[in-house]
Amino acid sequence: MKLKVCGLKHEHNISDLIELPIDYMGFIFYQKSPRYIDQNLSFDFIRSIPKSIKKVGVFVNEKPYSICNHIAHYDLDLVQLHGNEPVGVCSELKTHVKVIKAFQINDDFDFKTLEKYLSVVDYFLFDSPTVNYGGSGQSFNWDILKKYNYQVPFFLSGGINEERINEIKKLNIPQLTAIDINSKFETEPGLKNTEQISKFILKLNNNGNK
């Protein structure tokens, strides 16, 4: 299973994490987020991240032309749309990069809501309900994901920590392609605990249940 570390904003922290087998790094371009990258990271530094790690730009209800500017400046591989973006925006951006469309999930979520997005996204991301568009450290009832019957692969996000790895594996859902970690692995917003993430990766890649 692939791993995305989201909400990075410090160059030295990213340099340490590059040494780990991470598949995706997420950079938040939503100004109201405490993990907003603002001017902390230069274009050149982000562009220098090894190609083996895909760069994901996270946006909330941003205009497509603004998102495209960020794609070009930071050489983003994917965009994660975490707001109320309509189908047309996803379709427009999909001509430039791969698109992840995020949805907040609760026990009453109707998966038919996703049908109009099936042809215009590459992945879904399922996260916990929050007024702040992510980073809550809370999880939703993952059993509801067993009702997901579309072919589009998805990322799982929200309150994931080392103790829940076995629970994730037991879901046994083929479309679950990656997990997204964030606030549970921080010493402060935007600053990740590299040692904690390293231990998490070892356990994630362990085929046993220990």
N, C-alpha and C positions, 0 to 999 in steps of 0.2 A: 504494500500500500504506500502511496506517495505522501509526502509531507510538505505542507506549506507553513512557513513561519511569517506571521503578518504583524504589521505595525512597527516596522523598523525605522529608526530615525537617527542613529548615531554611527558614524563611519567606523570607529574602532570596534564597535559591537558587531557590525556587519562583517568586518574583516575577520573576526574570530569565527563567526558562524559559517563563513565561506568554506572553512576547513572541514565542516561536517557534511554528511551526505543528505543535503536538503534539496528538494526538487523545485520548490517555489519560494520566492521572497515577496512579501506584500508591502507596498508603500502607500500610505494613506494620503490622499490629496483632498480630503474633506477638512476644511479649515476649523470646524467646530470640534474636531477630534483632538484629544490630548496627544495623539500619536501622529498628528499632522507633521509632514516632514519640513515644511516652510523652507528656510534657507540653509538648513543644517547639512544637506547633501548636495554636492555639485553634480551637474549633468555628467561630467567626465567620470566621476567616481562610480555612479550608478551604471554607466555604460561599460565600465571595466569589469563588472561582475562576470565571472565565467559563464559561458554560454550554456553550460550544463545545468545552471540554475535559472529557471524562468522568472522573469521580473513581472510582477503583477501590480498594476496601478488600481487602487481602490477609489471609487468615485461615488458621490451621492447626489443624484439629480443635477448633474453637471451638463452644460451644453455640449453637444457633440464636437463642435469646432474647438472648444477648450480641451476636451479629452484628447482630440487628435494632436493638438500642440504638445501635450504632455507625452503622448506616444512617441512623437518625433524627437523631442528633446532628451528623453530618458531612455529611448530605445526599448520601450515596453514590449513584452511578448504577449501579454494578456491584459484585459481590463476586467475588473470586477465591479459590477453595477449594483450598489447596495441600497438604492433608494426605490423610487416608484417609476423607474424608467419604462416607457412604453415599448411595444414591439418595434416600432419604427426606428428608435434610437439603437436598439440592439442590432437590427438589420444593417443600419448604416455603418456601425462600428465594426461589424463582422467582416467587412470588406478590407479592413486594415489589420486587425489582430483577432486572436481568439477571445471569445466573450464568455464570462462567467456571470450569470444573473442570480443574485441572492434573494432569498425569500425567508421571512420570519415565520417560524412554524410553531403552532400550538396544537392542542388536541382536536380542535375544530377545523384545522386547515383542510381545504378542499383541493386535492391535487389536480383536479380538472382546471384549476386556475393556470396551470403551467402549459396547457395544450397549445395556446397561441404562441408560445415562445419556443416550441420544440424545434422549429426549423431555423431559428435566428440566433441560437446560442450554441456554444460548444460544451458548456457545463452549467449545472445549477450549483448553488451553494445554499445549504439549509442551516439556518442559525436560530438562536433564541430570540423571542420578542423583546425589544427594548426601544425606548424612545431615542436612544443615542446612536442607533445604527451600528450595533456591535460593540465588542469589548466589555460586555457585562460580566463575564466570568460565570455566567449561569448557563445551564443546559436545558434542553426541552426533553420531552418524552420520546426517546429514540425509537420506541416500538412502533410509532406511527409511520416510520419510514418503510415498514414492511408492506404498507399500502401503495408504495410507489411502484408503478408498473410500466414506466416509459423507458426507452433505451438510452436517453441522454445521461451520461455519467454525472455524478455529483460529488461535491466536497461536503464534509461534515464539519460544522463549527459550533462553538458555544460551550464553554465550561469544560473543555477537554484537559485532563491531566493524566499523569502516569497511572494513577489508580484505576482509570477507566479503560485502559487498553484492551484488557480481556473482554470487557463488555462490548467494545466496538467490534472486536473480531467475531464474537458470537452472533452479531447481527447477520452475518453471512448474506449480505446483499451484493450481488455482482456489480451493480451500478455504482457502488461506493468506491470511488477511485482514489480519493485523497482525504486526509484530515488536516484541519486548519487550526493551528495553535496560536495563542496570543497572550491574553492577560494572566493566565495561570502560570506563565513562565517568565514573569517580569519582576525586577527589583524596583522599578518605577515605570510609568507609562512610556513605552517606546524603548526601554532598555531591557534586553532579554538576558536571562541567566543561562550562559552557554553550557555550563556543566550540567545543569538540570535538563536542558534539551538533549545533550549528548546521551544521558542516561535514558531519556525517553525514547530516543531512536534505537538504542540497543534493545530495549524491551519490545518496541514495536516490531522489530525485525526478528525477534525470537519466535520461532514457530511453536514453542511450548506454551504452557499456561502458567508458568511461574511468574 
